[in-house]
Each structure stands twice: as C-alpha cells, then as structure tokens.
Amino acid sequence: MAKFQMGTDNDQAAETYGREAMRAYPGEPQAYLVTGFAALSNKRFDQAYQLLGQYDQLLPGNSQIVFYQGYCLEQMGRQKEAAQKYHAYLQRQKQGKEAQYAYNRLKGWGYLR
C-alpha cells in the first residue's frame, strides 16, 4: 500500500503505511526504502537519512542510497558529510542525473576542480 500511495503522489499516506510495514515486518528492507523515500518527499530529511541507512544495512550495495543520503545531509546543512557521500557515490556511478548533480555540488563547494 505504501508503494501504491507513492505512485499516486500521496507521500504522507505512503509514509504512514510504510511505518506500519516496518512495524509488521522489521526485517523487510523494502519497508525502509519506501518509507525513507516518502520521508524524503515530505522533506523530513533526518528521518529519510536514517531510514535509508537502515535499508542499506539490511540490503547493502545500492549506490542510489548513498546519493540520496548525501542529498539528505545537504538539505540538513551538513555539507562536509554530504560531500563525502557524493564522492562515494561518484566512485560507483559516473553517469546519470544524480551523478551530474553530485559532481556539480562537489565542484561548486570546491571539492573538485
């Protein structure tokens, strides 16, 4: 239901259903992923960061999670930590809009020439 709500741009309901899924199935990575992206859409960046981190612990290896954790850190004003995440992301992924965004942020912040 949380994924359905995200698909209909009802991010508030998606986050609510996602939290219910996390309570019902605490070992299910997808519950943390969907809830994390819903929190991100709802501009709850600290919660999104934590939830995406929990997803990554349960199911490691998704480079997109590193990017979105960097984005959450950036939105929370934690530039140095965001830069570290963006750099780690660019080590794995060199193309696409997220890679371009990460590269531009690092360059704009003076981490790249």
Disulfide bonds with the S-S distance in Angstrom:
none
